[in-house]
Amino acid sequence: MGNLTTLLNKIQPAIVLEKTVTENRDGKNTEFVNKVTDIHVQLTIDRIRRESPIVTELEQQGSIKIIGGMYDVETGHVTFFE
């Protein structure tokens, strides 16, 4: 499925880590999707820190801060994670 397969592979670890929703673990379950999305954002932040020593050093020095965010396509609102 080309690019879709690549995207799904990136999200798969968050799906595996989400343990609180035990039924209807699919895209129709808003609670499940939101929880997987939150986990995915945190995993992405962790990956940035792990794979970019320069960014990690800048963060440790207090020069930058890595903050995840979620864009709501319906409202245009961005919710930032702390």
Secondary structure as UniProt FT lines:
FT   HELIX           3..17
FT   TURN            27..28
FT   HELIX           30..51
FT   HELIX           53..61
FT   STRAND          69..71
FT   TURN            73..75
FT   STRAND          78..80
//
